[in-house]
Amino acid sequence: PSRDEDDLVTRLTLLVGQAFFLGLILGLVVVAATALLLSYFGPGALPYVYIAVAVLGSLGFYGVAEAQQRWSLVQVSVVTELVVVVYLAVTWAGLAFAQLNWLAFAAMISFSLILQIGFVIVGGQAGRLLDVRQIKRYFPRIVAGFVIGFMVAGAIAPPLQRMLGATENLLLAATIGALVMLGLLLATNALYSDILAQASQTGPKVQPPPLRKTLTNRFVLLIFAYQMLSAMASQFLDYMVMASAGARFTETDSLTNFLGIYTFALNLTDLLFLVLVAGFLLTRFGLKFGLTLNPGMIVLLLVAVIVAGIFTGPTSVLFFGLVILTRILDLTFTDGATRTSINAMFQALPANQRVTVQTGVEGIGVPLALGLTGVILLVFDALGNVTMVHIALFTLGISLLW
């Protein structure tokens, strides 16, 4: 049935609002968690975080996918968001009052897990509330809400940290943001419960197949592989930025300030692309363009990174600047092209399978990619004499396959 303009605005407003607070939560978490983890344990701790994300994420999201066989999308989303609120609150309390430094690992792990489940929640609702044409046109705006939230977090993190007195208190602000997102979820369900329930309540004759069976579908496997390679390339780039920043900024406060500025710049670029360019490009050139833009551009940029590393060294300002630029554009193209294209591709599946497949691809495939990245980084560390240039070369190979 046709949807009038007012109703579409309401749907988009609720989805953009959820995405905004998801970005705000994650922006605060990543600044606090990265600063604390690198200060307490150094860059060598990051591969272990990636492996932990793989184990916990795969098990957790498999459980979420199975829960979707019995509960509606909103029921699963509300329970998951409640878990996020409790997790963040407990992590903050442990760091602030008990000085449990190891909880910096928990905070860093939560970033990747909340990122994936957040886009499953928002993307799953968008798949029910918007049709394919609307997804291509408007989903970049929903992602823009996420980016604005992340950018706001980057801008307010340094002054908020000074006002609250400690980096770990940023996690308290993130907990409050998670409560607001929960409220928006409940509001969306109150208005569109019948439509959202269709994702899993399709009648006894059209029950969704188990996730393990769905993942044998060739089309789903191709999406799964694409998403894994995309996540691995992004994670290696992110590791290069974090490791280089950790070596340059050894004080927690200075690292927090750098991460706040970096997060703001990263998301400002992302936002401008989403608002001004992404919707037009995807509408004009289609999903094939959306799926090839990111890996194609990253390959070209990595060549420049490697050349700079060979001639000026991996500790040079030029190398560090190019790594930051590559990561910024990778995130920009991921949000502006890759996420929208993959979300639209899920619409080719039967309606009763979409949310389950999306949970499997994004909730299991991405954590597995992070875990594999962590294992590879540990192997590199064991080999010795592996520099950022070698990691850039390896990332180039992944990007070519991607």
Secondary structure, 3 states (H helix, E strand, C coil): CCCCHHHHHHHHHHHHHHHHHHHHHHHHHHHHHHHHHHHHHCHHHHHHHHHHHHHHHHHHHHHHHHHCCCCCHHHHHHHHHHHHHHHHHHHHHHHHHCCCCCHHHHHHHHHHHHHHHHHHHHHHHHHHHCCHHHHHHHHHHHHHHHHHHHHHHHHHHHHHHHHHCCHHHHHHHHHHHHHHHHHHHHHHHHHHHHHHHCCCCCCHHHCCCCHHHHCCCHHHHHHHHHHHHHHHHHHHHHHHHHHHHHHHCCCHHHHHHHHHHHHHHHHHHHHHHHHHHHHHHHHHHHHHHHHHHHHHHHHHHHHHHHHHHHHHCCCCHHHHHHHHHHHHHHHHHHHHHHHHHHHHHHHHCCCCCHHHHHHHHHHHHHHHHHHHHHHHHHHHHHHCCCCHHHHHHHHHHHHHHC
